[in-house]
Amino acid sequence: MPPLDVTPAVTPVETVDPPPGPLGPPSPAGSPTGPRTGTRGPAWLRAVRPRQWPKNALVLAAPLAGGRVLDPDVLLGALVAFAVFCVAASGCYLLNDALDAPQDRLHPTKRLRPVAAGEIGVRRAVVAGTVLMLLAVVAATVWALPLGLTVLAYVAVQAAYLGGVKDEPALDLAVVSSGFLLRAIAGGTASGLALSPWFLLVATFGALFVVSGKRYSEMVRMGADAGTRPSLRKYSASYLRFVWTMAAGVTVTVYLLWALNGPGSAAGGTPWAAVSVAPFVLCLMRYAAVVDRGHAERPEEIVLGDRHLQVIALVWVGLVATGAVLG
């Protein structure tokens, strides 16, 4: 009788290596947990997340609402605000990735970020992020002191977020929402435009709607115990649904109140602002459908990838701009 072969089967270990440590060398390129260099662009370019820069176009909201978006001086100020927020936000992303590298390695897509994948060391990311944030504050202040103060407030709020607020329920929603709000405010402070209370309220609750929808999608997709975001353990899906539903309702209500008292609402003029309510609500409904499916984890990808949403948004922008210019 031939001897019984009890040699265990050998499984290649190079395909199941654990994620690299925050300061250690990266895993071999092409492994599931290692960096996939050469396929998605340079590591530093990916680390500053240029795909998220379009959200900084919110700086155009104030000039658009004021009907002065085509004024050369106002437009130049808005472009400066856009540039400095791209720099400041990129610095925050680097610091966030450095601090969140352990959690990011548990996430199916965030584990491919350059810092989590080991392509960029944690210390280098911290230094580069700090330099970018300081550079943004200095550049904004040189252009206009109010803009500098706005960017400084953004940096301070982000520092508080990275310092531990991101793990506190409700507070993390407020802090992330404030980032969107400060972008909208920057368009006015960079150009010397007065900001109406209606504008600030719409921007505030609209931002809360987007951020709470993002957290809801993370909760539905990953679960509270996935370890990717500690604050999710302190939420429930029903609570986050309540927040984004409430925020959407308040946003629509405040926008409607502004539209009924907006340009053209008196003296028999064409109520362009009132007409713009329909596409505005339709935009929120379209976005809410994505949130409800749990696919709103990356708001910028929704805006850039949904052609129907883009067309509706263009109609809305056109109506608001027409009302601001002719009203």
N, C-alpha and C positions, 0 to 999 in steps of 0.2 A: 504493500500500500504506500503510495507516494506521500511524503511528508506534507502536512497541512501548512499552507502558506498563510502566515499571520502578519505579514508586512503591511502596515497601514498604507492606504492610498495617500499619495502626496498631492496636496493642492498647492498650486503656485501662490506664493504669498505676496508677489509684487502687485497684485490687483486688489488686495484688501489691506494695504498699509494704512495705519491710522493717520489722521490729519497731522500736518507738521506743527510743531510747537510755535509759539509766537515769535521766538527769536531763532528758531532752528532753521536748517536748510529745507528747501521745498522738496516734496515728494517728486518722483520721476515724472517728467512731462507725459501727459496722456493717461496717467492713472486716474481712477475715479475721484480721488481726494486731492491730487496734486494739481498744480497750475497747468493750464493748457496754453502754454506760450505759443506765439506765432499764429494763433487762430482768431484772436479777438483784439488785436492791437496791442500797443505798448502798455506795460503794466501801469506806469504813472498816469497815462492818459485815461485808462479805465478807472483808476483809483479816484480821480477828481470828478468822475461821473458826468461827462458832458451831456449825456442823455437826459439829465435832470435840469439842465440849464433852461429849457423852455419855460419852466414854471416861473422863472424870473421875469418873464414877459408881463407878469402882473404889475410891474412898474408903469405900464402903459394905461392901467385902469383909471387912475386919477386924471391924466390928460384927456383920455377919451371921454370920461364922464363930464369934464369941464368944457368939452368942445374945442380944445386947443392942441389936440394931438398933432396937427399939421403945422403948428407954429414952430418955426425953425429952432428958436431958443428953447422952447419947452421940449421939443423932440430930442434935442441934443442933451438936455438934462436927463431925460428919461433913459437915453442910451448909456449915459455915464452911470446912472443908477443900476441899469441892467448889468453892466460890466463889473462894477464893484460887488454886486451881490453874487455874480458867478464866482468871483474870486473868494469871497467870504464863505459862501456855501461849500465850495470845494474844500476849503480849509476845515470846515466842520465835518465834512464827510470823512476826511482823512483821520481826524481825531476820533470820530465815532467808530470807524472801522478798527482803529488800533485798540480801543477799549472793548469793543464787542467781538473781537476775533474768536474767542472761545465759543460764544453762542453762535456766531455766524457759521462755524464749522459744522454745526448740527443742522443747518438749514440747507435744503436741496439746491438752492441757487446762490444764496449768499456765501456759501463755502467757496465759490469760485472767485470771490473778490480778491484782488491782489494781496491784501494784507492777510486775510484769512488763509489764502492758499500758500503763503510763504514767499511770494514773489517780491514783496516789499517788507522790510523789517519794521517792527512796531516802533522802535525809536526813531527811525527815519520818517515814518509817517507822522509821528507826533511833532517832530521838528518842522517838517514841511507844512503841516496843517496850521501850526502856530504862526509861522511866517506869513502864510497866505491871509490869515485873519487879520493880523496886524497891518499888512500891506493894504488890505481893503479899507480898514478904518482910516488910515493915513490918506489914501487917495480920495476917499469920499469927503474928508474934512477939507482937503485942499480945494476941492471943487466948490463945496458949500457947507458951512457949519451945520445947518439943519440936517443935511444928508449924512454928514459924519456922525451926528448924534443918533440918527436912525440906525445906521450900520453898527454903531457901538452898542446900541440897545439889542440889536439882533445877536451880536457876538456874545454879549453878557447873558442873554436868555439861553443861547445854545450852550454856553459854559455851565449854566445851572442845570440844564437838561443832562449834559454828559456827567455832571457831578453827582447825579443820583435822582434827580426829579423824574427821569425817564422810567423809573421803577415804581412811581407812585401813581395810583389810579386817579383819573380825572385831571390831575396836574399835568401829566404827560400829554394829554389831549390838548390842554390849554396852551402849553408851551409850543408844541408843534404847530398848532393853529396860529399862534402869534407870529411864527416865521412867515406864513403867507400874508398875514395882515401887515407886517412891517414892510414887506415887499410892495404892497399896494400903497402904503403911506410914502415910501421912498420916491415914488413917481411924482408926488406933490412936493416933497421937501427938496428934491433936486432941481425943481423948476420954479419954486416960489408960488405954488398954487395953493389956494385955500381948500381944505377938505371938509365936505359937508358931513353932518352927523349921519345922514342916510347912507352915504357912501361907506362910512366906517362900520356901520351896523351890518350892511350887506356883506362887506368883506369879512367881518368877524365871524358871522354865523355861516357864511359860505365856506370859510376855511374849516370851521368845526365840522361841517357836514363831510367834507373831503377826508379829514383826518380820522374821524370816528368810523367812516366807511372803510378806510384803510385798515384800521385795527380790527374791525369786524371781519374783514376778509382774511386777515392773518389768523384770527381765532377759528374761523370755519375751516380754513385750509390746513393749518398746522396743529391746532389744538392748544389748549392752555398749558399742557404739560410737556410740550416739545422741547422746552429749554431754549428756544430761540429768542424769546423776549420775556423777561421775568414779570413785567407788569401784566401780561395776559393772565397770569394765575389769579390776579385780583379782580378780573372782569368776568362777566358771563356774556354769552352771545345775546341774550335778551336785553341786557343793560346796554350794550353797544348798539343794538338795533334801536332801542329807545332814543339814544343820544343822536344818532344820525337822522332818525325820523324827525325828532324835535327840531334839530338844526335846520333841516330842509324846510320844515314848516315855517319857522321864524324867518328864514332867508326869503322865502316867497312873500310872506306877509309884509316884511319891511320893504322889499323891492316894489311891491304893489302900492304901498303908501307913498313911496317916492314917485312912482310913475304917475299916480293920479294927481300929484302936485308938481309934476315936472314940466319941462318946456312944452309949450303948445297946449297946456291944460286950461289956459284962460284965454279970453279975448277971441274965441272962435278959431284959434290956431289948430293946425293938425296935431293931434295927440300922439306924436311919434313914440314918446316914452311909454304911453299906455299900450300902444300896439306892440311894443317890444316885450310886454309881459308874456305873450304866448310863446315865442321862441325861448325865452328865458326859462319858463316852467318846463318846456319840452326838453331843454338841455339837462335840467335837474332830473327829470323823469328817466331820460336815457341813461344818465350816469347812475341813478339809483337802481336801475335794472342790473347793472354790472355789479354794484355793491351787494345786491340781494343774492346774486349767484356766488358771492365770495371771491370775485375776480378783480377786486379793486385794490390789490396790495401795492400796485405801482401806478399811481394816478397819471403820471406823465406818459406812460405807455398807452393808457386808454385814450388820452387826448390825441396823441400822435398816430394811433392806429385805427381809431373809429372814424371812418369817412362820413358817416351820417351825422355823428356828433359835430364834426368839423363844419359841415354845411349849415347845420342849425345854428351853430355858434357864429358863423359868418353873417347869417341873416340877422341875428340879434345884434351883433356889433354894428352892422350897417344901419339898423334902425336907431340905435342909441346915438351913433355919430351924426346921423341926419338930424335927429331931434336936437342935439347939442349945437349943431352949426346953424340950423334954421330957426331954432326956438329962441 
